[in-house]
Amino acid sequence: MEYKLAMKNELDTIELAQNIESEKFPNMVICLNGELGSGKTVFTKAFASAMEIKEIVTSPTFSIIKEYMGELPLYHMDVYRLDGRVDDIGIEEYFEKGGIVVIEWADMIKDLLPKERLEIKFIVTGENKRNLIIAPYGTKYEELCEAVL
């Protein structure tokens, strides 16, 4: 099942991230897809803030993975620059480290993603408007969606 949400502004995206964060669990994987500037990093910043992470969260475009310590560890990945080349990076190890993994451009490493995950696709529909398509894979993610959407 997919959920479709219309975001009227950036605040809607922030609120969604905070609501999803309220249902977080260890080894949660959130996959974000969408064009540049569609809201992936805005979502991640809001999620991190709700986790009480005090550091400034930026897109890890050049470092690939940034780790933040909050209520649980947050592993923020941006795999855009990998262009599908993921040999010896060890991305899969993060899925079992007990934290939350947020992956920007996750569709570029689809073969490595865990079977159970939450996928969010950001579609730009206007200057500040976005449509989000949210797809839960696995019981925990389905229950999360039922609780917050």
ABEGO torsion letter per residue (X at the ends): XBBBBBBABAAAAAAAAAAAAAABBBGBBBBBBEBBGAGAAAAAAAAAAAAGBABBBBBAAAAGBBBBBBABBBBBBBAAAAGGBABGAGAAAAAAAGBBBBBBGAAAAAAABBABBBBBBBBBABAABBBBBBBBBEAAAAAAAAAAX
